[in-house]
Amino acid sequence: MEYRKIKDELQDDHVVASDIESVKGKSHTVASSNIAMATLGVGSGERVNWKRKGVVTCALTILTSSQAILIVWSKRAGKYEYSVTTANFLVETLKCALSFLALTRIWKNEGVTDDNRLSTTYDEVKVFPIPAALYLFKNLLQYYIFAYVDAPGYQILKNLNIISTGVLYRIILKKKLSEIQWAGFILLCCGCTTAQLNSNSDRVLQTSLPGWIMAIVMALLSGFAGVYTEAIIKKRPSRNINVQNFWLYVFGMAFNAIAIVIQDFDAVANKGFFHGYSFITVLMILNHALSGIAVSMVMKYADNIVKVYSTSVAMLLTAVVSVFLFNFHLSLAFFLGSTVVSVSVYLHSAGKLR
C-alpha cells in the first residue's frame, strides 16, 4: 500500500511537472511570437517613415526647382501679361485655405482647444503684420529680378538668404554660430560668385549690379521675415502652427490687396482680375502655395538634411531644364559654383551647435 501510494504521488508530480513545462513552452512561444510581431511592426514602421521621407524629399525638390522655371515660363515676349500682385494675392489665399483645412481636420480628430482655436487676442495678432509686409516685398521682387538674372542664376543667388538668416539669428535671437557655419557662409559667397562668372562676354559676371542688389535685398527681407516669424512662434510654442500661419496669411492677403489697389487697380478694373492668366500661371501659383506646405512637411516627417539635399539637387535640376526650355548655357563655372554652394549649404546644416 505504501509503495502504491508513493508511486501515485510520483505520477502526480510528473503530471504537474509536465503541465508546468507545457505552460512554460506556451509562454515561450507566445513571447517569441510577440517579439517577432514587434520586430515586424518596427520594420514596417521604419519602411513607412522612409517612404514618407522619400515622398516629401521628391516633392520639395520638384517644387523648389520648378519655382524659378515657372515664373520665367509665365512671361510672354519677356513681359508678365498678368498682374503679379493678383498672383501673389491668390498664393496667400490658397495658403490660408490650406491652413484652415488642416485646422478643421485637427478639430475633427482632437477637438477644439485653447492652442488650436482661431479666436485670438490683439496682443497675439498684432505682431503678424511685420513679417507679412516683409514677405510681400520679397515676393514681388522675385518677379522683377528675372529682368536681370536667369532661372538657374536665381536658384543660386537665392541661397544668399542663408547668410542673412544666420547673421540675423546671431543679432536678434542671440544664437551662436559655429566656426564651420561661418566657413560655410564664406564658401557660399564664393560659390555664388563662381557660378555667375561669364567667359563669353566682356562682363565678368552674368548678373548685372541691379540683379545682385535685388538678390541681396531679397535675402535680407527673407532672412528677417523668417527670423521674426520664428521668434513669434517660439513666444508661444504650444500654439498650433496652422493657427499662426492662418493669421500670417490673412495679413498677407490684406497687404497684397492693398498692393493691387496701388499698382494694378486700373488693369484689374478694366481687364479683370484674371487677365493674362495662362495654365503656366496657375501652375506657378499652385507651386508657390504648396512649397510652404512642403517645407512644413519636411520639418514634421523628415529633417533639415532633406532641405539641404533638395536645395542642391534643385539647383542642378533647374539648370538642366533651363537648357532645354530657355537655351541656357551650362558652363563649367556654373557647375563648379553650384557644387561649392551645395557644400556650403551642407556645412551650414552640419555645423549647427548642439
QUIQUILIN-V741906 format. One record per backbone hydrogen bond with DSSP energy under -1.0 kcal/mol. NH is the residue of the N-H (numbers start at 1). CO is the residue of the C=O. E is the energy in kcal/mol with one decimal. If there is no record, write none. Layout:
BEGIN
nh=NH co=CO e=E
nh=NH co=CO e=E
END
This chain:
BEGIN
nh=5 co=1 e=-2.5
nh=6 co=2 e=-2.6
nh=7 co=3 e=-2.4
nh=8 co=4 e=-2.6
nh=9 co=5 e=-2.1
nh=10 co=6 e=-2.3
nh=11 co=7 e=-2.2
nh=12 co=8 e=-2.3
nh=13 co=9 e=-2.6
nh=14 co=10 e=-2.1
nh=15 co=11 e=-2.2
nh=16 co=12 e=-2.6
nh=17 co=13 e=-2.8
nh=18 co=14 e=-2.5
nh=19 co=15 e=-2.5
nh=20 co=16 e=-2.5
nh=21 co=17 e=-2.7
nh=22 co=18 e=-2.3
nh=23 co=19 e=-2.5
nh=24 co=20 e=-2.8
nh=25 co=21 e=-2.6
nh=26 co=22 e=-2.5
nh=27 co=23 e=-2.8
nh=28 co=24 e=-2.8
nh=29 co=25 e=-2.3
nh=30 co=26 e=-3.0
nh=31 co=27 e=-3.0
nh=32 co=28 e=-2.6
nh=33 co=29 e=-2.6
nh=34 co=30 e=-2.5
nh=35 co=31 e=-2.6
nh=36 co=32 e=-2.5
nh=37 co=33 e=-2.6
nh=38 co=34 e=-2.7
nh=39 co=35 e=-2.8
nh=40 co=36 e=-2.5
nh=41 co=37 e=-2.5
nh=42 co=38 e=-2.7
nh=43 co=39 e=-2.6
nh=44 co=40 e=-2.8
nh=45 co=41 e=-2.4
nh=46 co=42 e=-2.5
nh=47 co=43 e=-2.1
nh=48 co=44 e=-2.4
nh=49 co=45 e=-2.3
nh=50 co=46 e=-2.5
nh=51 co=47 e=-2.5
nh=52 co=48 e=-2.7
nh=53 co=49 e=-2.8
nh=54 co=50 e=-2.5
nh=55 co=51 e=-2.5
nh=56 co=52 e=-2.5
nh=57 co=53 e=-2.4
nh=58 co=54 e=-2.4
nh=59 co=55 e=-2.5
nh=60 co=56 e=-2.6
nh=61 co=57 e=-2.3
nh=62 co=58 e=-2.5
nh=63 co=59 e=-2.6
nh=64 co=60 e=-2.6
nh=65 co=61 e=-2.5
nh=66 co=62 e=-1.7
nh=70 co=66 e=-2.6
nh=71 co=67 e=-1.9
nh=72 co=68 e=-2.3
nh=73 co=69 e=-2.6
nh=74 co=70 e=-1.6
nh=75 co=72 e=-1.3
nh=76 co=79 e=-3.2
nh=79 co=76 e=-1.4
nh=87 co=83 e=-1.7
nh=88 co=84 e=-2.3
nh=89 co=85 e=-2.1
nh=90 co=86 e=-2.2
nh=91 co=87 e=-1.9
nh=92 co=88 e=-2.3
nh=93 co=89 e=-2.2
nh=94 co=90 e=-2.6
nh=95 co=91 e=-2.3
nh=96 co=92 e=-2.2
nh=97 co=93 e=-2.3
nh=98 co=94 e=-2.4
nh=99 co=95 e=-2.1
nh=100 co=96 e=-2.0
nh=101 co=97 e=-2.3
nh=102 co=98 e=-2.0
nh=103 co=99 e=-1.9
nh=104 co=100 e=-2.4
nh=105 co=101 e=-1.8
nh=106 co=102 e=-1.8
nh=107 co=103 e=-3.0
nh=108 co=104 e=-1.9
nh=109 co=105 e=-1.8
nh=110 co=106 e=-3.4
nh=111 co=107 e=-1.1
nh=117 co=113 e=-1.1
nh=125 co=121 e=-2.0
nh=126 co=122 e=-2.0
nh=128 co=125 e=-1.2
nh=132 co=128 e=-1.9
nh=133 co=129 e=-2.3
nh=134 co=130 e=-2.0
nh=135 co=131 e=-2.6
nh=136 co=132 e=-1.5
nh=137 co=133 e=-1.9
nh=138 co=134 e=-2.2
nh=139 co=135 e=-2.7
nh=140 co=136 e=-1.9
nh=141 co=137 e=-2.2
nh=142 co=138 e=-1.4
nh=143 co=140 e=-1.2
nh=144 co=140 e=-1.1
nh=145 co=141 e=-2.0
nh=147 co=144 e=-1.5
nh=148 co=145 e=-2.1
nh=149 co=145 e=-1.0
nh=154 co=150 e=-2.4
nh=155 co=151 e=-2.1
nh=156 co=152 e=-1.6
nh=157 co=153 e=-2.8
nh=158 co=154 e=-2.1
nh=159 co=156 e=-1.6
nh=160 co=157 e=-2.1
nh=161 co=158 e=-1.4
nh=162 co=159 e=-1.8
nh=164 co=160 e=-1.7
nh=165 co=161 e=-2.4
nh=166 co=162 e=-2.4
nh=167 co=163 e=-2.6
nh=168 co=164 e=-2.4
nh=169 co=165 e=-2.3
nh=170 co=166 e=-1.7
nh=171 co=167 e=-2.0
nh=172 co=168 e=-3.3
nh=175 co=169 e=-1.9
nh=182 co=178 e=-1.9
nh=183 co=179 e=-2.2
nh=184 co=180 e=-2.1
nh=185 co=181 e=-1.9
nh=186 co=182 e=-1.8
nh=187 co=183 e=-2.4
nh=188 co=184 e=-2.2
nh=189 co=185 e=-2.1
nh=190 co=186 e=-2.2
nh=191 co=187 e=-3.0
nh=192 co=188 e=-2.6
nh=193 co=189 e=-2.1
nh=194 co=190 e=-2.7
nh=195 co=191 e=-2.4
nh=197 co=194 e=-1.5
nh=198 co=204 e=-2.9
nh=206 co=196 e=-3.6
nh=212 co=208 e=-1.9
nh=213 co=209 e=-2.6
nh=214 co=210 e=-2.5
nh=215 co=211 e=-2.2
nh=216 co=212 e=-2.5
nh=217 co=213 e=-2.6
nh=218 co=214 e=-2.6
nh=219 co=215 e=-2.1
nh=220 co=216 e=-2.3
nh=221 co=217 e=-2.7
nh=222 co=218 e=-2.8
nh=223 co=219 e=-2.7
nh=224 co=220 e=-2.7
nh=225 co=221 e=-2.5
nh=226 co=222 e=-2.4
nh=227 co=223 e=-2.5
nh=228 co=224 e=-2.6
nh=229 co=225 e=-2.4
nh=230 co=226 e=-2.2
nh=231 co=227 e=-2.1
nh=232 co=228 e=-1.9
nh=233 co=229 e=-2.5
nh=234 co=230 e=-2.6
nh=239 co=236 e=-1.5
nh=240 co=115 e=-2.8
nh=244 co=240 e=-1.6
nh=245 co=241 e=-2.6
nh=246 co=242 e=-2.2
nh=247 co=243 e=-2.0
nh=248 co=244 e=-1.9
nh=249 co=245 e=-2.7
nh=250 co=246 e=-1.9
nh=251 co=247 e=-1.9
nh=252 co=248 e=-1.8
nh=253 co=249 e=-2.5
nh=254 co=250 e=-2.0
nh=255 co=251 e=-2.6
nh=256 co=252 e=-2.2
nh=257 co=253 e=-2.1
nh=258 co=254 e=-1.8
nh=259 co=255 e=-2.1
nh=260 co=256 e=-2.0
nh=261 co=257 e=-1.9
nh=262 co=258 e=-2.4
nh=263 co=259 e=-2.9
nh=264 co=260 e=-1.6
nh=268 co=264 e=-2.5
nh=269 co=265 e=-2.8
nh=270 co=266 e=-2.4
nh=271 co=267 e=-2.7
nh=272 co=268 e=-1.4
nh=275 co=272 e=-1.2
nh=277 co=274 e=-1.7
nh=282 co=278 e=-1.9
nh=283 co=279 e=-2.2
nh=284 co=280 e=-2.3
nh=285 co=281 e=-2.2
nh=286 co=282 e=-2.4
nh=287 co=283 e=-2.5
nh=288 co=284 e=-2.4
nh=289 co=285 e=-2.0
nh=290 co=286 e=-2.7
nh=291 co=287 e=-1.9
nh=294 co=290 e=-2.6
nh=295 co=291 e=-2.0
nh=296 co=292 e=-1.7
nh=297 co=293 e=-2.2
nh=298 co=294 e=-2.1
nh=299 co=295 e=-2.1
nh=300 co=296 e=-1.5
nh=301 co=297 e=-3.2
nh=302 co=298 e=-2.1
nh=306 co=303 e=-1.2
nh=308 co=304 e=-1.5
nh=309 co=305 e=-2.4
nh=310 co=306 e=-2.6
nh=311 co=307 e=-2.5
nh=312 co=308 e=-2.3
nh=313 co=309 e=-2.8
nh=314 co=310 e=-2.4
nh=315 co=311 e=-1.6
nh=316 co=312 e=-1.4
nh=317 co=313 e=-2.8
nh=318 co=314 e=-2.6
nh=319 co=315 e=-1.7
nh=320 co=316 e=-2.5
nh=321 co=317 e=-2.5
nh=322 co=318 e=-2.2
nh=323 co=319 e=-1.3
nh=325 co=321 e=-2.2
nh=326 co=322 e=-2.2
nh=328 co=322 e=-1.7
nh=331 co=329 e=-1.3
nh=335 co=331 e=-2.0
nh=336 co=332 e=-2.8
nh=337 co=333 e=-2.6
nh=338 co=334 e=-2.7
nh=339 co=335 e=-1.8
nh=340 co=336 e=-2.3
nh=341 co=337 e=-2.4
nh=342 co=338 e=-2.3
nh=343 co=339 e=-2.2
nh=344 co=340 e=-2.4
nh=345 co=341 e=-2.5
nh=346 co=342 e=-2.0
nh=347 co=343 e=-2.5
nh=348 co=344 e=-2.3
nh=349 co=345 e=-1.7
nh=350 co=346 e=-3.1
nh=351 co=347 e=-2.2
END
